[in-house]
Every structure is written in structure tokens, then in C-alpha cells.
Amino acid sequence: MQKQVFTWCAILFASALAATAQSWPQWGQNSRHTGDVSVEGQSAAKILAQVVYDPFTAQENVDPLCGGGLCIHYQVPLIAGDNVFLEFKTGTYTSLQTWETQIWNEQRLHWQDGALVRKWAFQSDWKPISYSGTARGPAWEPVFHAALSGEFIYVPGFGGTVWKLEKSDGSVRAHLNPFDSIDPHTFLSGPITVDAAGAIYYVTIKLSSDPNVNPWEVDAINSWLVKITPDGHASKVTYETLVPGAPHGNNCLGVFAVADLPWPPSPDAVPPNAICGIERAAMNSAPAVAADGTIYVGSVAHLTDRNAYLVAVNPDLTPRWHISLRDRFHDGCNAYLPPNGQPGGCRAGAHTGVDPAQNRPGAGRIIEDGTSSPVVAPDGSILIGTYTRYNWAQGHLMKFSHDGSFLTAYVFGWDDTPAIYQHDGTYSIVTKDNHYSNTGSYCNDNTFCPPDRTASDPSNPEAFFITQLSKDLVPEWKYQNTNTLSCTRNPDGSITCVSDHPHGFEWCINAPAVDANGVVYANSEDGNVYELRQGGALRSKLLLQLAVAAPYTPIAVGPDGKVYTENFGTMFVVGRGDD
């Protein structure tokens, strides 16, 4: 009798979910990662709920390997009706260097009498890809990221596998393995994407198994894009197949030596070659799937992050096209940088526009500590955020046509999956736009690249914006964080503040959200969640908790307009509070 009652409960639960659209089932809300919803978001009047999902933040915050702060990537809250599916961590935190001692779990929370109540928890065997501890490879804890589809939730597993769970009770429907066996050196290394038909996509990387070497200092073994259909049929393709003709061996362009600063050493200097390594998946990056079934992923040479590609793949996993991200930008020396010969500028006589590290046009780099995922715009074009060091580490947002032609770029793209706002027969692009300081313009030597950006380049000072771009990546409006106050909530509910950020606070959002009215939702290191109207006017903001040096986190909007944001290991739900 108990079994029969449970079965009917599960059926009723599934029917209720089928009647309610999946409001935020994956990274970027949908398989195109556009970050927009068709509902009106609630104003941030009060905190409706908060849930700690990372109990180790006190230890992580003082880990010397991070240098202060949380070097971690987190899953976006996944929302289906009155249910929230959330990552949470257990186990033991020892160090960033041994982050695998933690255990990653998925839990279902349910809104009940105005509170979030845990209904089930599933402990995964997934482990993150290895910490690097070198100039190459990840220094930020990689993302564990599930996805919802129909009656199921797909949760990352060990060795490149996926657990298919019933959303109703967390029971295992299948353990999906696209490989012949389970290899401990193969890692599911980014968020799972679900397309409109219910197929899932994810990327995997196989590192060297030699215990005597650092796997980030030697070549990787292989890398795959995986597709699994709703009936469990798995297929995969190697990145070597997807990126034919990529340079191999000692045929990638390296960078100048630190001893040669300021760069470039001479106007026509050429840096030495570097070993490329195989092409492999971009870490922490979710595949994007367009309406026609085309899959878009980033690819990068394992040992040289300046050799990277945007790759288009047919639905049957055959290659469609790939395009290099190299030699695309002309905004380096004597352009975006201070004038040649001045502090923060290139060597006197350098050619205008080049990346000083290579004396070539700038390259869109794919590095391991970002979460930038491709975004498919309404016209079929593709956006991808990339890293560049020579513009104060701001990176570039790059745009390509559906046939792989490079169109244009905007001078910010680091760790950024922008959102799309569709309106008036066109669309706009919403991105964070941090003008960092304390990094030096293009190098880490304080003599040649002074860390105080405002002093060395007052015409382009430290500042932090949310920027809306036209479809051609031309700014339409900007909202600047001008808050100077670090504030904390006291146990009695009062707030204490100190003015210690004269240039404002960094936006710590890596995937913003946009509602049906074009209201933009983003969180900042000042601990506030912000809501911005079209035109860049502030609608409201709400202090959660101070989050300086916090991880870059995504945001989601539920079917009733509640806003789900993350701050220093805690999920906060904010809204009007009158529902």
C-alpha cells in the first residue's frame, strides 16, 4: 500500500510539473543561454528565504592559494514551478589544491507555507578536474552543474558520466556512461545543457594519468563533446575531429620573457614558439544549442590558451565549422592602453593596436578560471566571452555570424555569459563591464605596469558598470556602481557601513538575467542585488551580505518573478513578499 501511495504521489508531482513551464532549467535559462524570461520579475523588497549551500566559506575565504576570497564557481539555482534544485557541498575542505576531498550533492527544495523545505538530496560521485598550481590550468574550483528536463534532473557523475534522477524523489533512473568504462582521469568539466527535445550535451577532458607529472604541464590525452538522447543513446566526438588543422607540436606562438619588459622588446620583435598541446574543451563552459540543432562550444589548445576556437557542430556531432579567435583585436598598444613609453603603456615605438605580449593583433583567450559560455542570439549569431590580459584583464566579448564569420567585439568579456533582451523587432545584449584596477595594464611588474589604474590612466580609470549593448555591440546605456560603502547586517537587523571603496564595487555576476520588461538583475561585490530599468535607472537594490572577493555567480528568475541569487555560499531569494 505504501508503494502504491508513493507511486500516485510521484504521478501527481510529474503532472504538476508538466503543467508548469521549466522556468530556469539550466545555465543561461535555456539551451541558447540567453538569460531572459517572459515573466515580470519582482522588486527586491525583502529577503524571502536563504539557504547555505557551501558550508566551507570560512575556510575557503582564508585559503592562501586563492589570496583572499572565494575562488569557486557555483551552479545557478534550477527552478521548476514551486521547486528549486540546488547544489550543496559536504565532505571535508582541506585546500584548493585538494578540492576533491569535498562531496557535491544536488537537493530539491520546495516552497511550502512561505519557506523552502528540503524534500530530497542526492550525493554524487562527481569530482572536479585537477587543481593546477601552475600558470596553466584551473586555480578556481570548477563548476558542478546539473540541468532539468521534463520529469528528470541530470546530475554530473564521476569519470564523465551523468546521473539521471527522478525530479519528484531523487531516485536514480539511469547512470549514463558514454565511455566503455569509468576512467578516473576523465572529467565532466562544465555545465550540462538540455535542448528542446530533451537531449543533453556536455564536455569532458581526459588528463594524463602519470603520477609523476603535473597534468597541466604535459599534454592532455583526449577531450570529447557528448550528446545523450532522452532514451539514453550516447554519442561523442573528439575535439581533434572538431578542429582539424589546428597547430600541433612546437608551432604555437609564445609570449615575450618578463626580462624583456616593457613589451614588445622592439617594434618588429617576434616571441619564441610554444608547444600547443591538443585541442580540448573549454572548462566550465556549457555547450549552446541553436533552434536548428547546431551546437556551439569553445575549444583551446591544452598548453597554449591563446590558441582557441569557436566551434559549430551539426546535430549528429559531425563538424560544421570552426574559427580561430586569434589576431582579432587592434586595441592594444597606444590604443586602449596608455600612450607608448608612459607607465602602463608599451615600449616606445611599438606598433599601434598590438597585444604587447606577442606583438600581434590581440587574441581571444579561453582560460580555465572563467565560465563564459556561447550565447545564440535571436538572429542566429553567436556571442562568446574571452579573456585578454593587455586591457587590464577585461577580455573581449566576441560576435560571430551563424556561418562563422567574425563580426565585431566589445572590450569586456572576462568570465561573462551575457543576457539577451528582445524588443522592438531587435535585441540588446546585457553584460557586466568591469574596468579593473590592481592588475597592471598588461603585465604584473609594478614598474612597467603600475597597479593603480586611475593614477596611471586617468582618462580610463577604475570603474564598474552594467552595460547594455546593441546587437552590433555599441553601448546603449550604462549603470555604474558608485557605492563606496562596505555594509554588514548585524544580528539585530541593523546595518553598519564603512566607506572604503572610492571607485565602487566590482560586479560579481557571470550570467545576468532579464525579465519581460527588460529589467536587468545582477549582483555586486558590495553585497547588494540590483534591479535596473531600461535606460540604466535603478529600480531597487537590496543588501544581502557583503561579498568582497566573492565568486562570480549567476542569477535566476522564477515563474512568479522571485529572484534567486547567490552570495558567498548562500542562496538568497528576494521579492515583494506579498505572494
Protein Blocks (a to p, Z undefined) as FASTA:
>chain_A
ZZmmmmmmmmmmmmmmmmpccfblbghhianonopafbdcdddfbcfbdcdfbfklmmmm
mmmklopajdddddddddehjaccddddehjdfbfklmmlpccdddddddeehiacdfbd
cddfbdcdddfkiaedjfbdcddddddehjbccdddehhiacdddfklopafbdcdfbfb
dcfkbccfbdcdddfkopacdddddddfbfkbcfklpccfbdcdddddfkopacdddfkl
mmghiaehjlbccdddfklpccdfbfkbccddddebpadddehiacdddfkopacddddd
fklmkbccdddddfkopafbdcdfehkbcclghilpccehiahiacehiaehiafklopa
cdddddfkbcbdcdddfkopacdddddfkloonopaddddfkopafbdcdbfehpacddd
deehiacddddddddehkojkbcbfklmcfblmlmmmmlccddddddddfkopafbdcdd
fbfbdcdddfkopacdddfbfnopadfbfbdcddfkopacdddfkopacdddehiiafbd
cdfbdcehiacddddddfkopacddeehiacdddehlZZ
